[in-house]
């Protein structure tokens, strides 16, 4: 199955995506932590927007460890 990193504008109520467990807390992770974390299926709710924005623009994403993906 193919995945992509969605843009924040795609996150509307009910948008389905997956996230790496423990990658929404804003702390910088290592490649090993990324590799060992499980993907969790999620449905977006507006209250999660600050966490999703941080995951998409934070240091982990800048280090190519983005913990959010969606199916193509």
Protein Blocks (a to p, Z undefined) as FASTA:
>chain_A
ZZddddfklmcghiacdddehilnopacdfklmmmpccddddddfklmmmmmmmmmmmkl
mnopafbdcdZZ
